[in-house]
Amino acid sequence: MRVLVSCSLGGAGHFNPLRPFLDTLVSEGDKVLVVVPPSLKAMASAFPLKVGGEPPADELAPVRDAIATRPRAIAAVFSERELFGRLCTSAMLPAMEAAFAEWQPELVLREPCEYAAAILAARHGVAQAQIAISQSEVEASALETASPVLEAFESGIAGQIRSSPYLTRFPASLDPESYADTRRYREPHDRRARLANWWPGDLRPLAYMTFGSVAGGMPIAPEVYKLALEVARVLPSRVLLTVGHRTNMTRLGLIPPNVRVEAWVPQDDVFAEASLVINHGGSGTVFGALAAGLPQVIVPLFADHLRNAHRLEGAGAGLCVEIRPDNTEGRNIDMNAAARIAEAATTVLSDAAYTSAARTIGQEMARLLSTGEVLAVLRDEVALKGRPCS
C-alpha cells in the first residue's frame, strides 16, 4: 500500500509519534512518502522524503513570540489558527498537491497539526487517519479553533477530520475519547545504548530534566534554562539536562557538578536509567515517561502543557509547579520558583506512591495494540471500502 505520512512544524514532539508507524510500514513492505517542512528534513531523512514549504522567518517570529508570552487562551488562537491553520497549511499545500498528483497515495497518516494532507485527502477521496501528539480533548479543541481558516481552504474539512480514525498512544485512564473513532496503540521501546558515566562513583538517583526541542528557540529560553540550573544545583541527585539543538550551551553559565548538559539524548536511553523526569509537560515526554513507569514534576510553559500536568497530578503520578501566571502578558517567568520545583522533585523522589502510580499507567499502556495491529486494520478497511476510512 502507498502511504503518505505528513508532519508540520513543531519539532520532535510532532514527528516522533509518526516514527513507529513509519518503521512498521517500511518493515512490512509498504511504500511510504514523508512530506515535511524544511526544518524537519534532517529528522525525516531516513525515509523517502518530499520537502514542502514553511512560513518565512519574519512571519513565524511574531507568532511564536505570542505563543510563548501571551495568556493561554490568546496563545492558543495564535498557535492553532494562525500558525498551524493558516500559515503552515498555506506553505505546505503546493508540495502536497504535487505529492498527491505524482504519487497517488492510498492512505494518509498525519499528525493533527498538519492540515494540508487532510485537505488533499478529502479532495481526492483518499483514506486518512490522524496520529495523536497530545490528549484528544486538546486536539479536538485545536481543530475547533483552526476550523474557520481551514474551511476557507476546503469546505467541510473539519468534519471529515473529526470522523476519521484517531490513533493515540495515550491510555483511556488519562485520555477520555473526544473522537468517535479512537484507536489506541502502544509505542515500542527502542533503547540504543547505556548512558555515559558522567558521574563516576556517584550512585544517587538520576533526574532527567528537559523542556523539549522547541523551547530553546523561543524568547523564554534564557529564563527557563537559568531556572532549570538553579533547581538542579540543589537536587539530591544526578541531573541530566537536555536543551535541544537551538540552545547555545556556552551561554548557560556555570554548570553545577551534579549536572550534565546535552543538546539531545535518546529518550528511551534516559528513561531506562532515570528515577524522575522534570519537564515542561509536552505530551511526548509526559506519556513517554509514563510508559516507562516514571514519576514526574511538570513545569508547564505553553500549549497543552498545563492540561497534561493536571492529568498527571490527578492520577497521582507526579506534581505540577506553575511558573507562568496566566493573567498577564510578557515572559513572566517566576524566577523565584526554583525552591518550589526542587521541593516537588524531592517529594516525588522520596515518596514511592508516585512511582507506583506511574508504573500502573505504564502497565495499562503496555497492554494496548501494536502499531502493526492498528495498521493491519487500516489496510483491511482501505482494501474493503476503497474509500476514506471514515
C-alpha positions as CSV (number, residue, x, y, z in Angstrom):
1,M,0.0,0.0,0.0
2,R,1.2,3.6,-0.8
3,V,1.1,5.6,2.4
4,L,1.8,9.3,2.6
5,V,2.9,10.5,6.1
6,S,2.9,14.2,6.9
7,C,4.1,16.5,9.7
8,S,4.0,20.2,10.3
9,L,6.3,22.4,12.3
10,G,6.7,21.6,15.9
11,G,9.9,19.6,16.1
12,A,10.4,16.1,17.6
13,G,7.2,16.3,19.6
14,H,5.2,16.3,16.4
15,F,7.3,14.0,14.3
16,N,8.2,11.3,16.9
17,P,4.6,9.8,17.2
18,L,4.8,9.2,13.4
19,R,8.1,7.3,13.6
20,P,6.8,3.9,14.9
21,F,4.2,3.8,12.1
22,L,6.9,4.6,9.5
23,D,9.2,1.9,10.9
24,T,6.3,-0.6,10.8
25,L,5.2,0.3,7.3
26,V,8.7,0.0,5.9
27,S,9.4,-3.3,7.7
28,E,6.1,-4.7,6.4
29,G,6.8,-3.8,2.8
30,D,4.5,-0.8,2.3
31,K,5.7,2.1,0.2
32,V,5.9,5.3,2.1
33,L,6.4,9.0,1.3
34,V,7.1,11.5,4.1
35,V,6.1,15.2,3.4
36,V,7.6,17.7,5.9
37,P,8.6,21.3,6.1
38,P,12.4,22.1,5.6
39,S,13.0,22.4,9.3
40,L,12.2,18.7,9.7
41,K,14.2,17.4,6.8
42,A,17.0,16.0,8.9
43,M,14.6,14.4,11.3
44,A,12.8,12.6,8.5
45,S,15.8,11.8,6.3
46,A,15.7,8.0,7.0
47,F,12.6,7.7,4.9
48,P,11.6,8.5,1.3
49,L,11.0,12.3,1.5
50,K,9.4,15.2,-0.1
51,V,10.2,18.6,1.4
52,G,7.4,21.1,1.4
53,G,7.3,24.7,2.4
54,E,7.1,26.6,5.7
55,P,6.3,30.2,6.6
56,P,9.0,32.8,6.2
57,A,11.0,33.5,9.4
58,D,9.7,37.1,9.6
59,E,6.2,35.7,9.7
60,L,7.0,33.0,12.2
61,A,8.8,35.0,14.7
62,P,6.0,37.3,16.0
63,V,3.6,34.3,16.1
64,R,6.0,32.2,18.1
65,D,6.7,35.1,20.4
66,A,2.9,35.4,21.0
67,I,2.6,31.7,21.7
68,A,5.3,31.9,24.4
69,T,4.3,35.2,26.0
70,R,0.5,35.8,25.7
71,P,-2.2,34.4,28.1
72,R,-3.1,30.8,27.2
73,A,-6.4,31.5,25.5
74,I,-4.9,34.1,23.2
75,A,-1.8,32.0,22.6
76,A,-4.0,29.1,21.5
77,V,-5.5,31.2,18.8
78,F,-2.1,32.2,17.5
79,S,-0.9,28.6,17.7
80,E,-3.8,26.6,16.3
81,R,-5.5,29.1,13.9
82,E,-2.7,31.5,12.8
83,L,0.4,29.2,12.8
84,F,-0.8,25.7,12.0
85,G,-4.2,26.5,10.5
86,R,-3.3,29.4,8.1
87,L,0.5,29.9,7.8
88,C,1.7,26.3,7.8
89,T,-1.2,25.0,5.7
90,S,-0.7,27.7,3.0
91,A,3.1,26.9,2.9
92,M,2.6,23.1,2.6
93,L,-0.2,23.0,0.1
94,P,1.8,23.3,-3.2
95,A,4.2,20.5,-2.3
96,M,1.3,18.4,-1.0
97,E,-0.7,18.9,-4.2
98,A,2.4,17.8,-6.2
99,A,2.8,14.7,-4.0
100,F,-0.8,13.6,-4.5
101,A,-0.6,14.1,-8.2
102,E,2.7,12.3,-8.7
103,W,2.5,9.6,-6.1
104,Q,-1.3,8.9,-5.7
105,P,-1.3,7.6,-2.1
106,E,-3.9,5.1,-0.9
107,L,-3.7,6.2,2.7
108,V,-2.7,9.4,4.5
109,L,-1.3,9.3,8.1
110,R,-0.8,12.8,9.5
111,E,-0.1,14.4,12.8
112,P,-3.1,16.6,13.9
113,C,-1.4,20.0,13.2
114,E,-0.6,19.2,9.6
115,Y,-3.7,20.1,7.6
116,A,-2.6,20.2,4.0
117,A,-2.6,16.4,3.7
118,A,-6.1,16.2,5.2
119,I,-7.3,18.8,2.6
120,L,-5.8,16.9,-0.3
121,A,-7.0,13.5,1.0
122,A,-10.6,15.0,1.2
123,R,-10.3,16.4,-2.4
124,H,-9.0,13.1,-3.8
125,G,-11.2,10.7,-1.8
126,V,-8.1,9.1,-0.1
127,A,-8.4,7.4,3.3
128,Q,-6.9,9.3,6.1
129,A,-6.1,8.9,9.8
130,Q,-4.5,11.2,12.3
131,I,-1.8,10.1,14.8
132,A,-2.2,12.0,18.1
133,I,0.5,14.1,19.5
134,S,-1.5,15.2,22.6
135,Q,-4.6,14.4,24.6
136,S,-7.7,14.0,22.4
137,E,-9.6,16.9,24.1
138,V,-6.6,19.2,23.4
139,E,-6.6,18.2,19.7
140,A,-10.3,18.4,19.3
141,S,-10.2,21.9,20.8
142,A,-7.3,22.8,18.5
143,L,-9.3,21.7,15.5
144,E,-12.3,23.7,16.6
145,T,-10.0,26.8,16.9
146,A,-8.5,26.2,13.5
147,S,-11.8,25.4,11.7
148,P,-12.6,29.0,10.5
149,V,-9.4,29.2,8.4
150,L,-9.4,25.5,7.4
151,E,-13.0,25.8,6.0
152,A,-11.7,28.5,3.7
153,F,-9.3,26.0,2.2
154,E,-11.8,23.2,1.9
155,S,-15.5,23.3,2.9
156,G,-16.4,20.5,5.3
157,I,-12.8,19.6,6.1
158,A,-13.1,19.9,9.9
159,G,-16.0,17.4,9.9
160,Q,-14.0,14.9,7.8
161,I,-11.1,15.2,10.1
162,R,-13.3,14.6,13.2
163,S,-14.8,11.4,11.7
164,S,-11.5,9.9,10.5
165,P,-9.7,7.3,12.7
166,Y,-7.8,8.9,15.6
167,L,-4.8,6.8,16.6
168,T,-3.4,7.6,20.1
169,R,-0.8,6.1,22.3
170,F,-2.4,7.6,25.4
171,P,-4.3,5.4,27.8
172,A,-8.0,5.7,28.4
173,S,-7.5,6.4,32.1
174,L,-5.8,9.7,31.3
175,D,-7.3,10.5,27.9
176,P,-11.0,10.0,27.6
177,E,-12.3,9.8,24.0
178,S,-13.0,13.0,22.2
179,Y,-13.2,11.4,18.7
180,A,-15.8,8.8,17.8
181,D,-13.3,6.5,16.0
182,T,-10.5,6.3,18.6
183,R,-7.9,3.5,18.3
184,R,-5.2,3.1,20.9
185,Y,-1.8,1.7,20.4
186,R,1.5,1.1,22.2
187,E,4.8,2.5,21.2
188,P,7.8,0.2,21.0
189,H,10.7,0.9,23.4
190,D,13.8,1.4,21.4
191,R,16.8,1.7,23.8
192,R,20.0,2.2,21.9
193,A,22.8,2.4,24.5
194,R,23.6,2.9,28.1
195,L,24.2,6.5,29.2
196,A,27.8,7.6,29.5
197,N,29.2,7.5,33.0
198,W,29.3,11.3,33.6
199,W,29.5,10.9,37.4
200,P,31.9,8.1,38.3
201,G,31.2,6.7,41.7
202,D,28.0,8.8,42.3
203,L,25.2,6.4,43.0
204,R,22.5,9.0,43.7
205,P,19.3,8.6,41.6
206,L,19.2,10.2,38.1
207,A,16.7,13.0,37.4
208,Y,16.1,13.8,33.8
209,M,15.3,17.4,33.1
210,T,14.0,18.6,29.7
211,F,11.9,21.4,28.3
212,G,11.5,19.9,24.8
213,S,13.0,20.5,21.4
214,V,11.2,23.8,20.7
215,A,11.7,25.9,23.9
216,G,15.3,26.6,23.1
217,G,14.4,28.7,20.1
218,M,11.7,30.8,21.9
219,P,12.1,34.1,23.8
220,I,11.6,32.5,27.2
221,A,14.6,30.1,26.8
222,P,17.2,32.1,28.7
223,E,15.0,32.4,31.8
224,V,13.8,28.8,31.6
225,Y,17.3,27.3,31.5
226,K,18.6,29.7,34.2
227,L,15.8,28.5,36.4
228,A,16.5,24.8,35.5
229,L,20.1,25.1,36.6
230,E,19.1,26.7,39.9
231,V,16.8,23.8,40.5
232,A,19.3,21.2,39.5
233,R,22.0,22.7,41.7
234,V,20.1,21.9,44.9
235,L,18.6,18.5,44.0
236,P,19.9,15.4,45.9
237,S,20.5,13.6,42.7
238,R,22.4,13.5,39.4
239,V,20.7,15.6,36.8
240,L,20.8,15.2,33.0
241,L,19.5,18.4,31.3
242,T,18.8,18.4,27.6
243,V,18.3,21.7,25.9
244,G,17.8,21.0,22.2
245,H,19.8,22.0,19.2
246,R,18.6,25.6,19.2
247,T,20.2,26.5,22.5
248,N,23.8,27.9,22.7
249,M,25.1,25.9,25.6
250,T,28.1,28.2,26.0
251,R,25.7,30.9,27.3
252,L,24.2,28.8,30.1
253,G,26.8,29.9,32.6
254,L,28.3,27.8,35.3
255,I,27.1,24.2,35.3
256,P,26.8,22.6,38.8
257,P,29.0,19.5,39.3
258,N,25.9,17.2,39.7
259,V,24.6,18.3,36.3
260,R,25.3,17.2,32.7
261,V,24.0,19.3,29.9
262,E,23.5,17.8,26.4
263,A,21.7,19.0,23.3
264,W,19.9,15.7,22.9
265,V,19.9,12.2,24.2
266,P,17.6,9.4,23.0
267,Q,14.6,9.5,25.3
268,D,14.3,5.7,25.8
269,D,18.0,5.5,26.8
270,V,17.4,8.1,29.6
271,F,14.1,6.6,30.8
272,A,15.8,3.2,31.3
273,E,18.1,4.7,33.9
274,A,16.2,7.7,35.4
275,S,14.2,7.8,38.6
276,L,12.4,11.1,38.0
277,V,11.6,13.3,35.0
278,I,11.3,17.0,35.4
279,N,9.8,18.5,32.2
280,H,7.7,21.1,30.5
281,G,4.6,19.0,30.0
282,G,5.0,18.2,26.3
283,S,2.9,15.1,25.5
284,G,5.8,13.1,24.1
285,T,7.8,13.5,27.3
286,V,4.9,13.1,29.7
287,F,3.4,10.0,28.2
288,G,6.8,8.5,27.2
289,A,7.9,8.7,30.8
290,L,4.6,7.2,31.9
291,A,5.1,4.3,29.5
292,A,8.4,3.7,31.2
293,G,6.7,3.9,34.7
294,L,8.5,7.1,35.7
295,P,7.0,9.8,38.0
296,Q,7.3,13.4,37.0
297,V,7.4,17.0,38.1
298,I,5.9,19.2,35.3
299,V,6.7,22.9,34.9
300,P,4.2,24.0,32.2
301,L,5.2,26.6,29.6
302,F,2.6,26.8,26.9
303,A,0.4,24.7,24.5
304,D,-1.0,21.5,26.2
305,H,1.5,21.5,29.0
306,L,-0.8,22.6,31.8
307,R,-3.5,20.1,30.9
308,N,-1.0,17.3,30.8
309,A,0.3,18.4,34.2
310,H,-3.2,18.4,35.7
311,R,-3.9,14.9,34.3
312,L,-0.7,13.5,35.7
313,E,-1.1,15.1,39.1
314,G,-4.7,13.9,39.3
315,A,-3.5,10.4,38.6
316,G,-1.0,10.6,41.5
317,A,1.9,10.1,39.2
318,G,3.6,13.4,39.8
319,L,3.3,17.1,40.7
320,C,2.7,20.3,38.8
321,V,4.6,23.5,39.6
322,E,3.4,26.6,37.7
323,I,5.9,29.3,36.9
324,R,3.9,31.5,34.4
325,P,0.9,33.5,35.7
326,D,-1.8,33.4,33.1
327,N,-3.4,36.8,33.8
328,T,-0.7,39.0,32.3
329,E,1.3,39.2,29.1
330,G,5.1,39.0,28.6
331,R,7.6,36.4,29.6
332,N,6.6,36.5,33.3
333,I,8.7,33.5,34.4
334,D,8.7,33.3,38.1
335,M,12.4,33.2,38.8
336,N,11.7,32.6,42.5
337,A,10.2,29.2,41.7
338,A,13.4,27.2,41.9
339,A,12.7,26.3,45.6
340,R,9.2,25.1,44.8
341,I,10.3,22.9,41.9
342,A,13.2,21.4,43.9
343,E,10.8,20.7,46.8
344,A,8.3,19.0,44.4
345,A,11.2,16.9,42.9
346,T,12.4,15.9,46.3
347,T,8.9,14.9,47.4
348,V,8.3,12.7,44.3
349,L,11.7,11.1,44.6
350,S,11.2,10.2,48.3
351,D,7.5,9.0,48.1
352,A,7.1,5.6,46.4
353,A,3.4,6.3,45.8
354,Y,4.2,8.5,42.8
355,T,6.4,5.8,41.1
356,S,3.7,3.2,41.9
357,A,1.0,5.3,40.2
358,A,3.3,5.9,37.2
359,R,4.0,2.2,36.8
360,T,0.3,1.3,36.9
361,I,-0.3,3.6,34.0
362,G,2.7,2.2,32.2
363,Q,1.3,-1.3,32.5
364,E,-2.0,-0.1,31.0
365,M,-0.2,1.4,28.1
366,A,1.8,-1.8,27.5
367,R,-1.5,-3.8,27.0
368,L,-2.6,-1.6,24.0
369,L,-2.4,-2.9,20.4
370,S,0.9,-2.7,18.5
371,T,1.3,-0.3,15.6
372,G,1.3,-3.3,13.3
373,E,-2.0,-4.5,14.5
374,V,-3.5,-1.0,14.1
375,L,-2.1,-0.7,10.6
376,A,-3.5,-4.1,9.6
377,V,-7.0,-2.9,10.4
378,L,-6.5,0.3,8.4
379,R,-5.2,-1.7,5.4
380,D,-8.2,-4.0,5.5
381,E,-10.6,-1.0,5.6
382,V,-8.9,0.6,2.7
383,A,-9.0,-2.6,0.7
384,L,-12.6,-3.4,1.5
385,K,-14.1,0.0,1.1
386,G,-11.9,1.6,-1.5
387,R,-12.7,4.9,0.0
388,P,-11.7,7.0,3.1
389,C,-11.6,5.1,6.4
390,S,-14.2,7.4,7.8
